[in-house]
Amino acid sequence: MSKKKSKSTFHAGIDLGTTNSVLVVVTSSGTMEIVRNLDGDHVTPSIVSVASTPPVVGKAARQDRFLNPEYCVEQFKRYMGQTSETGQDIPLVTAPDGTEYTPPMLSAEVLLYLKNSAEKLMGQKLTQVVIPVPAYFPEAARQATKNAGLIAGYEAVHIVDEPLAAASFYGLVRTDPCKTAVFDFGGGTFDICILEIDGHGHTTTRAIDGNYECGGGNVDEILMGKVQEKASADGVELSPDRDLGQWLEALDKCREAKEILARKDQAFIGLRVGDKRISMQLTNAELEQWSAPIIATLRTCCQRALDKSGLQASQIDKVLLVGGSTRLRFVTRVIREVFGQDPVGDTDPDLAVGRGAAILAAAEFAAPEQELIVEGKRYVASAIRSQSIAARDLCVAAITQKERGDTDEYNVPIITTGSELPYEALEHFTPIDAKTNRISVKLYDGHPGERSKDCIPLHEVEVAVQPTDDDQNDDRIEFKINMNDEGLVHIDVRDTLLNQPVPIHFRFHTGLSDSDIQEQRGELLRRHQALSPASSSSDADDERS
């Protein structure tokens, strides 16, 4: 039997958003194409329904929100990296067949849908992808996002910061060298990044701040609370426990009102709850008053980022808006207060991240000296570079106040905020008991000096060591901790007493093992191939060839 001819491949950038997702490619002619999905739309709602097998994504799932609301999930990006006490991803929904879906699995469903859509349209296999994440995402959420891409069947997945992707697009296509603040306010997260664009393809991050739990969805929740208060005053209960479908309909009305208030001074919310009609008129002034805590968060993060950068507001040449929530009018006011200027309006805030990801994918997966054309401009692939920094402190838990009688563990910084990535830290530890044959080292995402148990755990590593005497015990365990340019962590351990590497065992590890990823990928493909025998046979042939 002759070997089956393999399909040609291509790469893409995917903006995996809290509210919507898009897939973008750079064509051979240098234009950026937003690839339509199987529904014929450029934008895919980040909604998954597990009411049937296989799960459905986007427009079909949105309809299912009212037919089977208990099996539909959205905004799961906000839960990426959140784990149980044992480091396992937390399920968000259980399908009728008992299958539990975690945030990476739900994200994988979206990524697979986009992959299948692009492959059908392009007639080639999509194997390599760049997926941007919020710059302020912790390491666990970054790893969970990468895992989602691998589960979805992509062979190579590269993670970049969303503002860095947007600035790469803007720098390569729209602007001359400049210092830019990227204000990225999406459906579920907020980033503010200060970057330098050199005009030749290189973008350098100067400072990062943000809040990965602050987004336009928080404004929706505020409006929903006001609608619930109005319903209660009218004598009816509006809650997800009473009627989930009705509650979701009300939430949609709140989102629509928020979007109208981005353009007009007044909006109207009208819906039926039980046998009563609830009507509510609201103004943009009221929205801003109710959103005061969110506005304060945005302002504080912007000022902190500016302070970290070492620049004055007058030295920032441009402020670039990214994310649909930047259309809210209070965003411009915050930018004026902190940066003393209006944001630029020459790019679509919904598409800048996806377009930048497509450019970075073209550069990431090309040969270094390959020529790339981007919107009529020519670049060598190796010239398109993005320098990222550690957005958060990576700390180790250590007993630092034992002499005071305090045996609690506190954060000692290993990799500090602002460190250029990739970064390698070399630290030495002393076992509390020289005679022990096993020690435990814990890594946390948190601020230096904080009590470790109050912070986000990342990894707990158990290490077998050689027992020794007290005079040989000091600083004899060497930990080499690498954070790569994706913000992901790798650990190596050496016992200097033996002068050799030491096997490590993860007692707690946020993320999935390679075997876990392969198992979930197999389950995902089996669910979807059951619906398409021809596709299954084709894929099987590809695997054998």
N, C-alpha and C positions, 0 to 999 in steps of 0.2 A: 504494500500500500504506500502510495506517495505521501510525503509529509504535507500536511495542510498549510497553505500559504498564510502567514500571519497578517493580520490587518495592520495598516499603518496607524500610528498613534499621534496624539496631540496633547497639549497641556493647557491649563486654564487657571484663572483666579476665581475664587468663590467667596463672596461676602456672605457668610453664614450669620444672618442677623437675628436679633431677638424677635422682630416683627415680620420682616421679609428677608428673602435671600435671592441673590442674583449670581449668575455665572457669566464670566466675560472672557473672551479670547482675543489675542492680538493676531490678526490674519497675516498671511505672507506678504500682503501689500502694505501692512503697517497700520491698518485701521483697527479700532477696537470695536468688537461686535458683542453686544449683549445678547446671549443666546436664548431663544425662546424655549419655554418648557413644553411638555406634551399637551398642555392645555392651550398653547399658542400665545402665552403671556410672557413678557420679559421679566416680570417679578413674580416670585413664588412666595405665598404666605408661609411663614415658618410654623405651620400647624400640622400635627399628625393625629390621625384617628386610627385606633387599634381595634375598632368595633368588629372588623372583619379581617380575614387573612387572605392576602397580605395586607398590612396597613396601607392607608392612602395618605397622600401629602397634598398640601396646598389648597386649591379651590375645592376639591372633593372633600377634604377634611373639614374645611370651613362650613360646608353644608351639613356635615355630620355633627357639628357642634350643637345643632338644635334637635337632631334626630336621636343621637346617642351621646349627649354631653359628657357623661361619666367616663367615656372612653376616648375623649379628645384632650390633647395637651398642646399648649402654646407657651411661649416665653420660657421654654426649658433651658435656654442659654443662661438664664440667671442662676441656674442650679448646677452648672458645669463645675466639676471638681469637688462638690460637696459630698462627703462620704460618711459612712457609719463609723463607729468607734474602732472597727477592725480594718478600716480603709477601703471598704467596698462602696461602689457607687450606689446611691439611694434610689430605689424605684419610685417613679412618679405616677405610674398608672399600671393597672393589671388588665390584660385582655380577657375576653370571655373564655379563651382556652387555658387561662392561668399563666400565660407568659408575662413576666414582669419587665417593664421597659424603663431603663435608666436614662438620664440625660444624654450620655454618649450614644446609646442605642437609638434614641429618638432623632438625634442629630444625624446619625448614620442613615436613617430613613430619608431625610431631606437631601443629604448628599448623594445617596444612590439615585433618587428621583432626578436630581439635576444631572447626574452622570448619564443615566439612561436617555434623558431628553437630548443632551448634547450629542451623544453618540449616534442617535437616530438621525438628527439633523445634519451632522457633519460627515456621517458615513465612515467614521474612524473610531478607534478605541481611545477613551480618555483615561490615561494612566498616571499622570503627574499633575499635582495641584498645589497651589499656594492658598492657604486659608488664613486671613487676618483675624486676630483676636483683640479685644480691648487691651490697650497698653498696660492698664492697671490690673489685668487678670493675674491672679496668683499662679504659681507653678502648677498646682494640681489641676486648675481649669485649663491651662495650656495643654497639659498632657492629655486631658480628657478630650479636648478638641482634636488633637492629633490622632488619638485612638479612634475617634468617630470616623475620620477619613479613612483609616486603615480598615476598619470594620466594613465600610461602604465599598471596599474593593479597589481603592486607589493604591497603586504600587509605591508611589513616593508622595509624601505629604510634607510640606514645609510651612511652618508657622511664622508669621510676621505680625508686628503691631499694626492695628488699624490706622492710626494717625500717620504712621510711617508709610503705609501703602498709599494713603490719600495724598501725602506730601510728595511721594515719588511720582505719582501721576501729574500733580500740579507742577512740580519742578521740571519734568521732562516735556510737558506739553504746553503749559500756560505762562510760565514766568521766567524772569532772569534771576541771577543769584540774589538771595534774600534770606532774612531771618523771619521765620513764619511761626505763628502760634496756630496749632490745629485744635479747634474746639469741636470735639466729637461727642455729640449728645444724641444717643440712639434710643431705642425703645426700652432698653433695660440697663444701660451702662453709660458712664460718663468718663471721658478722658480729656485731659488738656496736655498737649505736648508742645514744647518749644524746640524747633528744629532749624537747622541751617541747610539751605539748598544751594549747591555750588553752580548750578546751571549746566553741568556736564554729566549729570547722571548720579552724582553722589549726594545722599541725604544723611545728615548726622543729627542724632537726637541730643539735645542739650539738657532737657529736663522733662520729667513726667510727673503728673499727679492725677487724681481722679477718684472716682467712687464707683465700683462695679455693681453696686446695688441702687444706683440712682439713674433713672431714665424717664422717658416720656410715660412709661407705664405707671410710674408713681403719681403723675398728674392724673391719669385715668382713675387711679384708686382714690385720689382725693375727691374728684367729682362724683365717683360712685358713692362715697361716704355721704356726700351732700344729698344725693338722690335717695339714699336709704333713709336719711333723716326726714326728708319730705314725705316719703311713703309712710314712715312710722307716724308722722304727725297727722296723716290722712287716715290712719287706722288700719293700714295693711303692712304685712311683713314682706320685705324684699331681701332674700338671702339665698345663697347657694344650697343650703340644706333643705329649704322649703321647696324650691323649684330651680334647679341648676340651669335649665334652658332659658327660663325667664331672666335669671340673673345675668347670664351671658349676653342676652339681647340688650339688657340695660347697660352693660359694660360697653357694648358696641355703640350705643347712643351717646355715652359719655365721650368715647374716642372721637366720634363725629363732631360733637360740640367743641371739643378741644381744637380740632383741626379748623373748624369755622372761626373760632376766636383767634386763630393765628392770622386771619385775614380781615375779620370784622369785629366791631365793638360788642356785638350781642349775639347770643345763640339761644336756641330753644331745645329743650329735651322733653319729649312726650312719649309715654309708653303706658301700656295697660298692665296692671298688677292685680291678679285675681279679677274681680268684677269692677275695679275702679280704674279710672284714667288719671295718671299722675302727670302733671305738667309743671315745668320749671323753666323760668327765664333766668339767664345768667349773663354777666358782662365780663369783658376782659379784665376790668379792674378787680372784680371779685376773684377771678381765676388767679391773678397775681397775688392778691391778698392771701388766699388759701394756700398758694404755692410758696409762701415766704420761706419755709425751711429748705425747700429745694433750691430756691434762688440763692439763699445764703451758702449752701453747699457748693454751688457752681462758682460763686464769687471767691470763696475761701480756697478752693482747689486752684483756681486761676492765679490767685495771688501767691500761693505756695510754689506753684510751678515757675512763676516769674522770679521769685526769690531764689529758687534752686538754680536757675539758669545763670545767675549772676549778671543779668541784663536789666536795663531800665525799660520801662514801658515804651519810651520814645525810640528805643533801638529795635523794636519789633516792626518790621516793614509791613507785614500783612497778617490778618487773622482769617483763616480758612474755616468754613463751616462744613461739618460732616455729620450726617445722620438726620433723619426726618424731623426729630424733635427740635432741631435748631430753628425751625420755622416759627416756634413760639416767640412772641414779641419781646418777652422779658429777656431772651437770650442776647439780643442786640444791646439792651440796656446794660447787662452785666459786662459785656465786652467793652462798651464805651467807658464804664466806670473803672475797669482794671487796666485796659490797654490804651484808652484815650483815642479810639478810632472805631469806625464802622467796619464790619467784616466785608471781605470781598464777595461779590455775587456773580462771578464769571464761571462757576462750575456747579453742577447738580449735586447737592449734598447727599442724595440717596445713592449715587452711582460712583462717587469718587473713590471709595474704598475698593469696590469691585474692579474698577478700571486700573487702579494702582496695583492690585493683586495680579491682574493679568500681565502687566508689564514686568513685575518682579518674577512671575512664573516663566515668562519668555527668557529672562536673563538667568534665572536660577538653573534651568534645565537645558540651556544652550551650551555649546562649546565656548570656552573663554573668548576666543578671537572671532566668533561668529558675528556677522553684522546684523543688527536689528533695526527695523524701521518702525518708528512710533509716530503716528500722525504726521508723516512727511519728514520727520527728523531722523537722522541716521546716528546710531550708536554702536560701539563694540560692546558685546554682552558683558564683558568683565568690567566695563566702565560704569555699568548701572549697579550701584552698591548702596546699601542702606545700613548705617551704623546704629545699632540699638543699644540701650542701656538697661541695667536692672532697675525695674520700677519699684521694687519693694526689697526690704531687707530679708536676707536668708540668715537665720540664726540657729545656733546649736543650744540645746538645753544643758545648763551646767549648774552645779551647786556653787554659788559664788559668795554666800554669806554665812558659811558654816561657823565661822568664828563668833558670830552673833547668836548662834543657836538656831539659825534658820536653815533647815535642810531642804527647803523647796528649790526647784530648779528655775533659773532665770535665763532669759535670752542673751546670748553672747553673739554679736554679729560675725558672720563668716564672709558673706558677700554683702556689701552695703549698697543702699540706693544710689543710683548714678554711676555705678561701676560699668565701664565699657564691656560689652559682650563680644566674643566669648571671654570668660574670666575663669581663672583657676586659683583656688584658695588652698593653701597647704597649712594644716593645723595639727598640733600635737596635743594629745590628751594623756592624763595620768589616771590609771584605774584607782578607785578609792581604796581597794584592797589589793596589795601586791601579789597575794597568793591566789587571786581569782583566776579562773580559766575562761571567763566569758564576761564581756562588757556590752553595754547598750548605749548607743548614741542616737539622739533624737534631733531632727531638724524641724524648725518651725518657721512659718511665715508670720512675722510680727515685728514689733519695734524692739530695739535693744533695751535691756533692762526690765522689760515686762515679765511678769510671771508666765512661764511657758505654758502652763496648763490652761491659761486664759486665751491662748492664741491658736492659730490654725495649724494643726499638725500636718507635716508633709511626709516624712519618712522616719521610721525607727529601725535602726540597723543593729543586729546582734552579731558580735564578733567573737570568735574563739581566739584566745591569746595564751601565751606561755606564762605560767606562774613564775614569779621571780622574788628576789629580796627587795627590801625597801630602798636600798641604795642604788638599784638599777631601775626603779619603777617610774621615776619622773619623766613625763613627756615622751614615753616610749611608743605610744600608738599614734601612727601618722595617718591622718585622713587627708586625701586629696579629693576636693569637691570641685567639679567642673560645672559651670552654667554656660550652655552654648548660646549661639545667637538667636535661638528660638525661646530662650528663657527656661530651658529644661535642664534638670540636674542629673549628674552622674557621679557616683561615689566609688573610690578605690581606697583600700586600707592596706597598710603595711605595718608589721610589728618590727620596730627597729632592733629589738633584742635578737630576733631571728634573722633580720635583714632579708625578709621575703614577704610577698603579698599574702594577705590573709583572706580566706573565703568569708563572704558576708551573707547573712540571712536576714531578709526583710521580715521583721515581726509586724510592721505596719508600713504599708506602701500605698499611697494614693495613686490609683491608676490600675491598669490591667497588665498582666504578663503577656508575653508573645503568644503563649498557648491560649490564653483567654481571648485575645483578639482574633486568633484564627478560628476558635470555636464560635464566637459570635458572628464573624464574617460568614462562616459556613451556614449557620442558622438563618441569617438574613437572606443569603442567596437562595437557600432552599425554600424559604417562604415565598419569595417572588418568582422563582423558576417553576414552582408548582402551577402557576397561572399561565406559563408560557413554555410549553415543552420544546418548541423549536429553538427558542433562545437558549434553553438549558443544554440542548444537544450541541449547539454551536459553541457555547462556552466550554463544554466538556471537551470538544475536539481541540479547542485552543489550548486547554490545559495539557492535553496529551501530546500535542505537537512540539 
